[in-house]
Amino acid sequence: MTTTLSNLLRARTGPMTSELVQRPAEFGLGRLPARLAPAAVANSVCGFCATGCSLKVHLDAEGSAVNLSPQNNYPVNLGMACPKGWEALTPLSASDRATVPLLRSPATGELAPVDWPTALRTFVARMQGIQSAHGKHAIAFLSTGQIPTEEMLFLGSLFKFGMGGLHGDSNTRQCMATAHVAYKQAFGFDAPPYTYADFEESDVLVFVGANPAIAHPIMWQRVMRNRHDPRIIVVDPRRTETAMCATRHVAVAPKGDLPLFYAVAHELIARGAVDRAFVDAHTSGFEAFSAFLADYAPEACEAACGVPADGIRELASIIAAGRAVSFWWTMGVNQGHESTRVTQALINLALITGNIGRPGTGANSITGQCNAMGSRLFANATSLPGGRDFADPVHRAEVASILDIPEERIPHQNSWAYDRILDGIERGEIRGLWVVATNPAHSWIDRGRFEKLRAKLDFLVVQDMYSTTETALAADLVLPAAGWGEKEGTFINSERRVGVTRKVARPPGQALSDFAIFRLVAEAWGCGRYFREWSSPEAVFQIVKNLSRGRPCDISGIRDYSHLDEAGGIQWPFTAYPSSGDTERRLFSDGRFYTADGRARILFDPPRPAPERPDDAFPFWLNTGRGSSAQWHTGTRTNKSEVLRKLAPRSLYVEINPADAERLGLAPDDSVIVRSRRGRVCALALITTTVPSGQVFLPMHFPEVNHLTFAAFDPHSRQPSYKACAVAVELRERA
């Protein structure tokens, strides 16, 4: 069965991705106005996904940014850009930019403009009032993976060391917390080992819960440059655009990935496809793992994982025969109820086959947001900067010395993760919340609960580019912030490459960079003396370097921003200047990991059933994910671009299998209701074989979707499980 919507989606997501990357001008992207002759160019790392492409920002004779094109010699994108990159300037000129502070009037209940002094006085009086009445830890912040590292460090340090707060987390919890914890437990540090050149060097690439053809199109173009005739395996319940292009699609059952990978490991051991020399010299836990796998033969796992035993053996055979095998995953793995152990099951496959530390190998997490790694390493959220621990007195002393602050100002305990901060709001323990550059009222799991929590807050501050996000509309105080292109700083991409983002436009009205807002808050709060040296983002970059020194993420050898420009970005660790000239640097080539004994840990637990499964009342598995390469997260920025809106579906749709549609009496483009135990949404029926019978798919970009999702969390990473819950589908009306 085909539909108008189906044809539209296929045109706008699958085949066109490569065409948009290679021939953007034909789609209205990247055209310079004929009347403008750019007088100069500024190079800037893109502020959307964590690929970390470098863009040339073309400036007119007055120094104003007029358009973008990709930088040809940058080792990440090699002259390519995706639709979002071409349109990166458009969100800056949106009509709903926050241009002045807004304060909710007690008399009218409406947000009304105020000046910055009033906004700052209100911020301090209300937050300090909450601390006086309910304790210093009764305030919290929720931040982002989409502001520069220098701003992240400033926010965490200001809040915890200056304002006396404790609990803060970022929306990196929604995308990368699992990879962070899994790497730390297995390798001793949050250390993605790869470089993008590995896309081109593997002869076997295994993508799990990842759809780079849509979510990371430049990475997918790097795969397409591979000259080794690679086997490309996609493990995913849904036949994604990447799966359509793969050598083999392994249609795993929802949340069946852990038994699948245990069965593959069992088969590799059974056929003697283990690199015992590497395992014996560089890992610990193999013998216990081997014994554990005795119960995970392919026949024993096929029902749980949804893959026939012969299919499991075929996957093991492909891995065993590979010269250089790389394992790649992203949100389909990270966003699960047992995601840390699934991630470590992939790490285990790389370790037992010796596929790590060599070109084309690795257990490789693909990051989501542009600076999620900067957040993981330096945001001072649930850990001290540089991967240190609040509970370690040596670590606290190191940070106090580097920052020149009294050690007693550093908390002795790690802060709550995102979900536990929300639990604290529900219990009345958190009364004031500062939300920076994120939109949790749209993006957080089980959205209806978040909306109810708003009523329990005494004071909600939202600091954002736009005054129209769902979260900003609920705020008591809105602080207008500059966006990408209106400030400077550094991002750290998926392959650990530090790059510079440049200021190429002025923020509108009274909007300020987040960095400037943090400086003003510090002075108004009365803790500005601790941040006298934090005069500019580049000055704070030197502090970031000092905080990294001696840590696995050491970047002390980077001179300054100009050095990063000259070198085409620099991957950590980098301890020596001048640069060696290497543009691609992978970890663990010496077999040494960041654990106390230098060995990687092989970790495992028995699979656990999904906390909510389909039943008679709600018979479908719901999967969510990225719907188009032209959309980004909640659409806050991408929806500002007319071009990107044309390249993406404008209405919520639900993918449903033809057999299920026939059984339910659904026709193409019917309006349907999708219900869970938490809410209901309306969507257009897209009848397609991309989803198996018994499953449906909704794109995450639409605000309605998280009314359905179930708030389950991985016990190690506290990451939400967006990818599996039970829903029902029924006809609403004929289109």
KAZI-V786306 format. One record per residue. N is the residue number from 1. SS is DSSP state (helix for helix, strand for strand, loop for the rest). Layout:
n = [N	N]
ss = [SS	SS]
//
This chain:
n = [1	2	3	4	5	6	7	8	9	10	11	12	13	14	15	16	17	18	19	20	21	22	23	24	25	26	27	28	29	30	31	32	33	34	35	36	37	38	39	40	41	42	43	44	45	46	47	48	49	50	51	52	53	54	55	56	57	58	59	60	61	62	63	64	65	66	67	68	69	70	71	72	73	74	75	76	77	78	79	80	81	82	83	84	85	86	87	88	89	90	91	92	93	94	95	96	97	98	99	100	101	102	103	104	105	106	107	108	109	110	111	112	113	114	115	116	117	118	119	120	121	122	123	124	125	126	127	128	129	130	131	132	133	134	135	136	137	138	139	140	141	142	143	144	145	146	147	148	149	150	151	152	153	154	155	156	157	158	159	160	161	162	163	164	165	166	167	168	169	170	171	172	173	174	175	176	177	178	179	180	181	182	183	184	185	186	187	188	189	190	191	192	193	194	195	196	197	198	199	200	201	202	203	204	205	206	207	208	209	210	211	212	213	214	215	216	217	218	219	220	221	222	223	224	225	226	227	228	229	230	231	232	233	234	235	236	237	238	239	240	241	242	243	244	245	246	247	248	249	250	251	252	253	254	255	256	257	258	259	260	261	262	263	264	265	266	267	268	269	270	271	272	273	274	275	276	277	278	279	280	281	282	283	284	285	286	287	288	289	290	291	292	293	294	295	296	297	298	299	300	301	302	303	304	305	306	307	308	309	310	311	312	313	314	315	316	317	318	319	320	321	322	323	324	325	326	327	328	329	330	331	332	333	334	335	336	337	338	339	340	341	342	343	344	345	346	347	348	349	350	351	352	353	354	355	356	357	358	359	360	361	362	363	364	365	366	367	368	369	370	371	372	373	374	375	376	377	378	379	380	381	382	383	384	385	386	387	388	389	390	391	392	393	394	395	396	397	398	399	400	401	402	403	404	405	406	407	408	409	410	411	412	413	414	415	416	417	418	419	420	421	422	423	424	425	426	427	428	429	430	431	432	433	434	435	436	437	438	439	440	441	442	443	444	445	446	447	448	449	450	451	452	453	454	455	456	457	458	459	460	461	462	463	464	465	466	467	468	469	470	471	472	473	474	475	476	477	478	479	480	481	482	483	484	485	486	487	488	489	490	491	492	493	494	495	496	497	498	499	500	501	502	503	504	505	506	507	508	509	510	511	512	513	514	515	516	517	518	519	520	521	522	523	524	525	526	527	528	529	530	531	532	533	534	535	536	537	538	539	540	541	542	543	544	545	546	547	548	549	550	551	552	553	554	555	556	557	558	559	560	561	562	563	564	565	566	567	568	569	570	571	572	573	574	575	576	577	578	579	580	581	582	583	584	585	586	587	588	589	590	591	592	593	594	595	596	597	598	599	600	601	602	603	604	605	606	607	608	609	610	611	612	613	614	615	616	617	618	619	620	621	622	623	624	625	626	627	628	629	630	631	632	633	634	635	636	637	638	639	640	641	642	643	644	645	646	647	648	649	650	651	652	653	654	655	656	657	658	659	660	661	662	663	664	665	666	667	668	669	670	671	672	673	674	675	676	677	678	679	680	681	682	683	684	685	686	687	688	689	690	691	692	693	694	695	696	697	698	699	700	701	702	703	704	705	706	707	708	709	710	711	712	713	714	715	716	717	718	719	720	721	722	723	724	725	726	727	728	729	730	731	732	733	734	735]
ss = [loop	loop	loop	helix	helix	helix	helix	helix	helix	helix	helix	helix	helix	loop	loop	helix	helix	helix	helix	helix	helix	helix	loop	helix	helix	helix	helix	loop	loop	loop	loop	loop	loop	loop	loop	loop	loop	loop	loop	strand	strand	strand	strand	strand	strand	loop	loop	loop	strand	loop	loop	loop	loop	strand	strand	strand	strand	strand	strand	loop	loop	loop	loop	loop	strand	strand	strand	strand	strand	strand	loop	loop	loop	loop	loop	loop	loop	loop	loop	loop	loop	loop	helix	helix	helix	helix	loop	loop	loop	helix	helix	helix	helix	loop	loop	loop	strand	loop	loop	loop	loop	strand	strand	strand	loop	loop	loop	loop	loop	loop	strand	strand	strand	loop	loop	helix	helix	helix	helix	helix	helix	helix	helix	helix	helix	helix	helix	helix	helix	helix	helix	helix	helix	helix	loop	helix	helix	helix	strand	strand	strand	strand	strand	loop	loop	loop	loop	loop	helix	helix	helix	helix	helix	helix	helix	helix	helix	helix	helix	helix	helix	helix	loop	loop	loop	loop	strand	strand	strand	strand	helix	helix	helix	helix	loop	loop	helix	helix	helix	helix	helix	helix	helix	helix	helix	helix	helix	loop	loop	loop	loop	loop	loop	loop	loop	loop	helix	helix	helix	helix	helix	loop	loop	strand	strand	strand	strand	strand	loop	loop	loop	helix	helix	helix	helix	loop	helix	helix	helix	helix	helix	helix	helix	helix	loop	loop	loop	loop	loop	loop	strand	strand	strand	strand	strand	loop	loop	loop	loop	loop	helix	helix	helix	helix	loop	loop	loop	strand	strand	strand	loop	loop	loop	loop	loop	loop	helix	helix	helix	helix	helix	helix	helix	helix	helix	helix	helix	helix	helix	helix	loop	loop	loop	loop	loop	helix	helix	helix	helix	helix	helix	helix	strand	strand	loop	helix	helix	helix	helix	helix	helix	helix	helix	helix	helix	loop	loop	helix	helix	helix	helix	helix	helix	helix	helix	loop	loop	loop	helix	helix	helix	helix	helix	helix	helix	helix	helix	helix	helix	helix	helix	loop	loop	loop	strand	strand	strand	strand	strand	loop	helix	helix	helix	helix	loop	loop	loop	loop	helix	helix	helix	helix	helix	helix	helix	helix	helix	helix	helix	helix	helix	helix	loop	loop	loop	loop	loop	loop	loop	loop	loop	strand	strand	strand	strand	loop	loop	loop	strand	loop	loop	helix	helix	helix	helix	helix	helix	helix	loop	loop	loop	loop	loop	strand	loop	loop	loop	strand	loop	loop	loop	loop	helix	helix	helix	helix	helix	helix	helix	helix	helix	helix	helix	loop	loop	loop	helix	helix	helix	loop	loop	loop	loop	loop	loop	loop	loop	helix	helix	helix	helix	helix	helix	helix	helix	helix	helix	loop	loop	loop	loop	strand	strand	strand	strand	strand	loop	loop	loop	helix	helix	helix	helix	loop	loop	loop	helix	helix	helix	helix	helix	helix	helix	helix	helix	helix	loop	loop	strand	strand	strand	strand	strand	strand	loop	strand	loop	loop	loop	helix	helix	helix	helix	loop	loop	loop	strand	strand	strand	strand	strand	loop	loop	loop	loop	loop	loop	loop	strand	strand	strand	strand	loop	loop	loop	loop	strand	strand	strand	strand	strand	loop	loop	loop	loop	loop	loop	loop	loop	loop	loop	strand	loop	helix	helix	helix	helix	helix	helix	helix	helix	helix	helix	helix	helix	loop	loop	helix	helix	helix	helix	loop	loop	loop	loop	loop	helix	helix	helix	helix	helix	helix	helix	helix	helix	helix	helix	helix	loop	loop	loop	loop	loop	loop	loop	loop	loop	loop	loop	loop	helix	helix	helix	helix	helix	helix	helix	loop	loop	strand	strand	loop	loop	loop	loop	loop	loop	loop	loop	loop	loop	loop	loop	loop	loop	loop	loop	loop	loop	loop	loop	loop	loop	loop	loop	loop	loop	loop	loop	strand	strand	loop	loop	loop	loop	loop	loop	loop	loop	loop	loop	loop	loop	loop	loop	loop	loop	loop	loop	strand	strand	strand	strand	strand	strand	loop	loop	loop	loop	loop	loop	loop	loop	loop	loop	loop	loop	helix	helix	helix	loop	helix	helix	helix	helix	helix	loop	loop	loop	loop	loop	loop	strand	strand	strand	strand	loop	helix	helix	helix	helix	helix	helix	helix	loop	loop	loop	loop	loop	loop	strand	strand	strand	strand	strand	loop	loop	loop	loop	strand	strand	strand	strand	strand	strand	strand	strand	loop	loop	loop	loop	loop	loop	loop	strand	strand	strand	strand	strand	loop	loop	loop	loop	loop	helix	helix	helix	loop	loop	loop	loop	loop	strand	loop	loop	loop	loop	loop	loop	strand	loop	loop	loop	loop	strand	strand	strand	strand	strand	strand	strand	strand	strand	loop	loop]
//
